[in-house]
Amino acid sequence: MTLGCKVNQFESAAFISELVGHRGVEIVPFSAPAEVYLINTCAVTAKAGAQCRQLIRRAAKNPEARLVITGCYAQIAPQEILELGNRPISIVGNGFKDKVVKAVMASRACLSTRDLGDMAVCRQVVPLTVSRFGRRTRAILKVQDGCSRGCSCCIVPISRGPSRSVLPKQVLAQAAIFARIGHRELVITGIHLGHYGLDLTPVISLPGLLKQLLARRFPLRYQISSLEPTEVDDELLELLAAEEGLQPHLHIPLQSGDDRILRAMNRPCRAGDFAATIECCAARAPDMAIGVDVMAGFPGEDTKAFNNTCQLLVELPISYLHVFPHSRRAGTRAATLPAQVSDWIRKQRTAILRALDQQKRREFYRRHRNKSNSLAETADAGGNNRHRG
């Protein structure tokens, strides 16, 4: 079972790819009886953590099964996980995901195990290869892991460690595999995708990586997952406008349209800069699908701040919104901020923003009703970054 982001989906596909190569292994639905349950967890919100605990308890009801738990929730809350089941549980941290299959294939253990490591000192991406990604046309290609940004509300730098990149030759090799097994679209993804290549020697940029992929002339189209507004530059926009092999789509997180809240979040730009980026994208590529992340109920968000967010989103040429309520996460700076917003106000503001999302989608579909380049499908795919399955 996989919870969470596209990076988790790629990693789980790698686990399955390796497992099916072992004689006698049969992959069954999570709801079916099994000898081993593997759960790739998420911790981005309190709700995600609750879903992880629910699934672990459910799997632990099978008295004959072993549990292998990995992912972000496993990284930040191993003791909580061990206390959930009355049986041995193998916990594999994000820095050791190349050992997940070994943990699954191990003979039945009598003791719980933890292999976590210190993500703060992790400097390389765990090498994983996907040789099968289901029967879908679109697959996910992970090129980067970790985040060094430090937004005050985010647990991910703790659970994933600092930004680090997959070597270009490894990215090209994985893309070649996807092309060979019949996929025709790849979503280029990472935890902080815009920092791709900054840790490599020689340094390479995301547009530089895209140029290398396009130069190979694989029978593939590429879609970029999510980029910070400060990372959408002229080189990238020129590529998106000129290359048929790139899907005209960008997903750009805003989080708030109020500068005071953006400062409290430690976000990389202010509302005016964000608006300028979106307007530039729309002017350079009028058919582009532009998705935006927005958060409701961050500490200190009063009515004026929320109205500033709504007004900015209404005015900008945005195709869809990914809306989520702020989730208080222990270990983040935002968890200790004053003026925490009440649950009912968060829910109310989330509902307002989701209604605006539906309005934006209808407008986008109406403008592109007769287009033939799958823009509507792109907006649908981009509007939900969380995954369960």
Protein Blocks (a to p, Z undefined) as FASTA:
>chain_A
ZZhjfklmmmmmmmmmmmmmpghiacddfkbccfbdcddddfkbmklmmmmmmmmmmmmm
pmkbccddedjklmmmmmlmmmmpccdcddddfklmmmmmmmmmpccdfbdcddebjakl
pcbdcddddfbecjbfbdcddfbecjfklpakbcklmmnopaddddfklmmmmmmmmmmn
opabdcdddfblmlgoklpccdddfklmmmmmmmnopabddddfbdcfklmcfklmmmmm
mmmkbccdddddfkpacfklmmmnopabdfklmmmmmmmmmmmmmmbccdddddehiahi
afklmmmmmmmmmmpccfbdcdddddddehiaklmpghiacfklmmmmmmmmmmmmmmmm
mmmmmmmmmpcnhmmmmmmmmmpmbdcZZ
